[in-house]
Amino acid sequence: MRAPLLALTGLEVAFAGAGGAPVAAVRGVDLALAPGEVLALIGESGSGKSTILLAIAGLLGPGTRVAGSLRLAGIAGDLLAPGAGRRGIAGRRLGMVFQNPAASLNPVLAAGAQVAEVLRVHRGLGRARAAAAAEALLARVGIGDARARAAAFPHQLSGGLMQRVAIAAALAGGPDIVLADEPTTALDATVQAGVVDLLLDLVDRDGLALALVTHDLALAGSVADRVAVLYAGRVVETAPARALATRPAHPYAVALARAAAPAATRGPFAELPPAGPVPAVGCPFAPRCALAVARCRAELPVLAPFGAGAVACFRPGEAR
């Protein structure tokens, strides 16, 4: 693997729960991103995917407990260390694309003004140069008649165009890493492929690193270089995308693959029992796993090499 642009080690995130007791959302996650690489994070809602991206970007709310280590190439020190300075990191080194562009864009600012604001803050451009550069960025992300679109407000644009504006804003600071949190979820199926193709083109053309959160294992297998499967805040499997899409090893990853397959070929792992509370000991997936044995309920499996990747399971590769 190439030298990473981003190295995340031992990430722990906990939110304040009822009565102030912390509720763990992410538990001991390690991730790395190299230039020109696409890493897909997949898992059910609540598995910690979006929280990981927000922790990397420094966008978690006050009162959230965050621990671990985050290092970016060219920046000395640990960005998750207490008191670490993060000024200019989000926007300049890290671009963020959220799943709902209607919510992430300011409704009272024109599209071009929102992109120009990033150029002024992070690139130091004056108003006129920022406005011209914003129009060029809108054209670069595939928006036709960029000058007219720059003057439009978000509600005057389609969902696909709004997401392209959001991507232009994420690129305006010149980041080398883009964090995309389910960027096609709020879009019609007819425009989803165009947004994904745009992101992949930016990776190929500019050498950006892309972390892509998705529920779709088939999408992850087709666009990513590597995939990390998350369950209950932990990475339970990581592997090259093609290997994981064709031969997942963790029972949960197998269930995700079976759920996306044609109904006649799904098999027993396609329908899992409903998720309940995460057990205090043992494998968090054990209560839903047909392969679970006594060891699974008593001991937490850790990521260990298996095949082309790594799996946190005592019976990897047995769920077929």
C-alpha positions as a printed Julia matrix, in Angstrom:
320×3 Matrix{Float64}:
   0.0     0.0     0.0
   1.18    3.52   -0.78
   2.12    5.87    2.07
  -1.18    7.0     3.57
  -2.55   10.5     3.38
  -4.67    9.66    6.41
  -4.06    7.21    9.25
  -6.78    6.68   11.86
  -5.92    4.45   14.8
  -8.06    3.21   17.67
 -10.94    5.63   17.11
 -13.45    5.6    19.97
 -16.56    7.8    19.93
 -19.23    8.0    22.62
 -22.27   10.24   22.86
 -24.03   11.32   26.03
 -26.97    9.03   26.69
 -29.88    9.15   29.1
 -28.75   10.54   32.43
 -25.41   11.54   30.93
 -24.04    8.0    30.71
 -21.85    7.64   27.59
 -23.13    5.48   24.74
 -20.4     4.02   22.55
 -20.91    4.6    18.82
 -17.47    3.7    17.44
 -15.12    1.22   19.09
 -11.45    0.87   18.22
 -11.58    1.61   14.49
  -8.36    1.69   12.42
  -8.44    3.04    8.85
  -5.95    4.37    6.32
  -6.29    6.18    2.99
  -3.65    6.5     0.28
  -3.56    8.98   -2.63
  -5.9     7.95   -5.44
  -7.58    5.3    -3.31
 -11.3     4.73   -2.75
 -12.25    3.19    0.59
 -15.9     2.21    1.05
 -17.43    1.95    4.53
 -20.54   -0.22    4.58
 -22.95   -1.44    7.23
 -26.46   -0.96    8.56
 -27.75    2.34    9.9
 -26.21    2.91   13.31
 -23.05    0.93   12.56
 -20.86    4.03   12.98
 -20.07    4.88    9.34
 -21.13    8.53    9.37
 -19.77    9.06   12.88
 -16.32    8.0    11.69
 -16.36   10.58    8.89
 -17.57   13.31   11.25
 -14.82   12.43   13.73
 -12.19   12.66   11.0
 -13.56   16.03    9.87
 -13.78   17.34   13.43
 -17.52   17.97   13.1
 -18.87   16.03   16.08
 -20.85   18.12   18.53
 -19.72   19.36   21.94
 -19.93   16.79   24.68
 -18.99   13.93   22.37
 -16.14   11.84   23.71
 -13.52   11.13   21.05
 -10.31    9.17   21.57
  -7.71    7.59   19.32
  -5.2     9.0    16.86
  -5.62   10.8    13.54
  -2.62   11.79   11.44
  -2.54   13.47    8.04
   0.48   13.47    5.76
   2.4    16.71    6.04
   0.88   17.74    9.38
   2.84   17.18   12.56
   1.05   15.77   15.54
  -2.12   13.88   16.34
  -5.3    15.72   15.35
  -7.34   13.85   17.97
  -4.98   14.72   20.84
  -6.45   17.04   23.52
  -5.97   20.64   22.47
  -4.83   19.77   18.96
  -5.26   22.65   16.51
  -7.54   21.82   13.59
  -7.96   25.26   12.06
  -8.08   24.96    8.29
  -8.08   21.15    8.26
 -11.76   20.74    7.37
 -12.2    22.46    4.04
  -8.52   22.77    3.18
  -7.22   19.2     3.61
 -10.55   17.42    4.02
 -13.59   18.01    1.81
 -16.94   16.75    3.09
 -19.96   15.77    0.99
 -23.14   15.02    2.95
 -26.01   12.79    1.91
 -28.68   15.5     1.71
 -27.56   18.53   -0.33
 -30.76   20.4     0.45
 -29.75   20.33    4.12
 -26.02   20.92    3.66
 -26.37   23.99    1.42
 -27.37   27.39    2.81
 -30.88   28.13    1.44
 -30.4    31.92    1.42
 -27.09   32.03   -0.47
 -26.7    31.55   -4.22
 -24.86   28.42   -5.31
 -21.85   30.31   -6.62
 -21.57   32.36   -3.43
 -21.35   29.2    -1.33
 -18.48   27.83   -3.41
 -16.8    31.27   -3.52
 -16.93   31.52    0.28
 -14.75   28.41    0.59
 -12.3    29.86   -1.95
 -12.07   33.11    0.0
 -11.61   31.46    3.4
  -9.25   28.64    2.45
  -7.5    29.96   -0.66
  -7.38   33.67    0.18
  -9.01   34.84   -3.07
 -10.67   38.22   -3.39
 -14.36   38.51   -4.23
 -13.99   38.83   -8.0
 -11.44   36.04   -8.35
 -13.41   33.77   -6.02
 -16.59   34.32   -8.02
 -14.83   33.47  -11.29
 -13.14   30.44   -9.74
 -16.47   29.27   -8.32
 -18.04   29.33  -11.78
 -15.09   27.32  -13.11
 -15.55   24.75  -10.35
 -19.26   24.43  -11.08
 -18.42   23.74  -14.7
 -15.74   21.27  -13.64
 -18.26   19.17  -11.71
 -20.51   18.94  -14.75
 -22.95   21.81  -14.23
 -23.97   23.3   -17.56
 -24.39   27.08  -17.96
 -22.31   27.56  -14.84
 -22.73   31.34  -14.73
 -26.51   31.11  -14.57
 -26.41   28.23  -12.1
 -24.0    30.18   -9.87
 -26.68   32.84   -9.46
 -29.39   30.31   -8.58
 -30.48   29.49   -5.03
 -30.5    25.85   -3.91
 -34.3    25.52   -4.12
 -34.09   26.48   -7.79
 -31.86   23.48   -8.57
 -32.61   19.78   -8.89
 -31.28   17.34   -6.29
 -28.53   16.21   -8.63
 -27.41   19.77   -9.35
 -27.48   20.64   -5.65
 -25.22   17.68   -4.9
 -22.82   18.79   -7.64
 -22.74   22.25   -6.05
 -21.96   20.6    -2.71
 -19.14   18.62   -4.34
 -17.78   21.82   -5.9
 -17.77   23.44   -2.45
 -16.01   20.4    -0.99
 -13.32   20.71   -3.69
 -12.93   24.48   -3.48
 -10.37   24.4    -0.68
  -8.12   22.08   -2.69
  -8.33   19.04   -0.39
  -6.45   15.83   -1.03
  -9.06   13.77    0.87
 -12.82   13.76    0.26
 -15.23   12.26    2.79
 -18.55   11.37    1.14
 -21.39   10.33    3.44
 -23.89    8.42    1.26
 -23.78   11.19   -1.35
 -26.46    9.62   -3.57
 -29.05    8.58   -0.97
 -31.29   11.63   -1.42
 -31.13   11.52   -5.23
 -33.27    9.86   -7.86
 -31.85    6.64   -9.24
 -31.33    8.26  -12.63
 -28.82   10.79  -11.25
 -27.06    8.63   -8.64
 -24.69    7.06  -11.17
 -23.65   10.48  -12.47
 -22.67   11.7    -9.0
 -20.67    8.52   -8.29
 -18.96    8.76  -11.68
 -18.06   12.38  -10.93
 -16.42   11.46   -7.62
 -14.48    8.6    -9.21
 -13.34   10.86  -12.05
 -11.96   13.32   -9.48
 -10.05   10.48   -7.82
  -8.58    9.34  -11.14
  -7.86   12.83  -12.48
  -6.59   14.59   -9.35
  -5.3    11.72   -7.23
  -7.73   12.47   -4.41
  -8.36    9.9    -1.71
 -12.06    9.14   -1.23
 -13.8     7.63    1.79
 -17.29    6.65    0.65
 -20.04    5.66    3.08
 -22.72    3.46    1.53
 -25.27    0.78    2.4
 -24.76   -0.84   -0.99
 -22.22   -3.68   -1.08
 -22.64   -4.0    -4.86
 -21.78   -0.31   -5.3
 -18.82   -0.64   -2.95
 -17.56   -3.66   -4.86
 -17.76   -1.87   -8.19
 -16.19    1.49   -7.3
 -13.9     1.0    -4.3
 -10.36   -0.29   -3.99
 -10.96   -1.52   -0.43
 -14.04   -2.06    1.71
 -14.41   -1.93    5.48
 -17.54   -3.58    6.88
 -18.8    -2.09   10.15
 -21.08   -3.63   12.72
 -22.01   -2.01   16.06
 -19.2     0.52   15.74
 -16.46   -2.0    14.94
 -14.74   -3.0    11.71
 -15.57   -6.69   11.34
 -14.04   -7.25    7.9
 -11.75   -5.4     5.53
 -10.57   -6.6     2.15
 -10.01   -5.57   -1.46
 -13.4    -4.6    -2.83
 -13.65   -7.29   -5.49
 -12.68  -10.04   -3.05
 -15.16   -8.91   -0.43
 -18.0    -8.51   -2.96
 -17.49  -12.02   -4.36
 -16.37  -13.99   -1.28
 -17.17  -12.19    1.99
 -15.85  -14.01    5.04
 -17.65  -12.54    8.06
 -21.23  -13.82    8.54
 -22.5   -10.24    8.63
 -20.76   -9.38    5.36
 -22.24  -12.55    3.87
 -25.69  -11.38    4.99
 -25.16   -8.01    3.31
 -24.14   -9.73    0.08
 -27.07  -12.15    0.22
 -29.54   -9.34    0.86
 -28.43   -7.65   -2.37
 -28.65  -10.88   -4.41
 -31.69  -12.1    -6.39
 -34.29  -13.62   -4.06
 -33.89  -17.15   -5.44
 -30.17  -17.24   -4.58
 -30.06  -15.51   -1.21
 -29.9   -18.41    1.25
 -30.26  -18.42    5.02
 -28.06  -15.44    5.88
 -30.15  -13.0     3.83
 -32.71  -12.49    6.6
 -31.18  -11.77    9.97
 -33.04  -11.6    13.28
 -33.79   -8.0    14.33
 -30.88   -6.19   15.96
 -31.09   -5.93   19.73
 -28.83   -4.43   22.38
 -25.11   -4.97   21.8
 -23.92   -7.59   24.29
 -21.5    -6.39   26.94
 -19.14   -9.31   26.27
 -18.37  -11.45   23.27
 -18.93  -10.79   19.59
 -21.49   -8.0    19.01
 -22.96   -9.97   16.09
 -23.36  -13.22   18.06
 -27.06  -12.73   18.98
 -27.95  -12.59   15.26
 -25.45  -15.13   13.94
 -26.45  -18.7    13.05
 -22.81  -19.83   13.44
 -22.32  -18.44   16.95
 -20.84  -20.84   19.51
 -20.03  -20.43   23.19
 -16.7   -18.76   22.45
 -18.46  -16.11   20.36
 -20.62  -15.15   23.33
 -17.73  -15.02   25.77
 -14.83  -13.5    23.83
 -14.51  -10.51   21.51
 -12.91  -11.48   18.17
 -10.3    -9.09   16.82
  -9.33   -8.42   13.24
  -6.93  -11.1    12.03
  -5.58  -11.82    8.54
  -7.84  -14.02    6.45
  -7.61  -14.49    2.7
  -6.87  -11.18    1.02
  -8.04   -9.13    3.99
  -8.79   -9.36    7.7
 -11.82  -10.61    9.63
 -12.98  -10.31   13.24
 -14.64  -13.71   13.53
 -13.89  -17.1    15.1
 -15.47  -18.93   12.15
 -14.49  -16.85    9.09
 -15.5   -18.13    5.69
 -18.0   -20.69    7.0
 -21.16  -18.73    6.2
 -21.91  -19.6     2.57
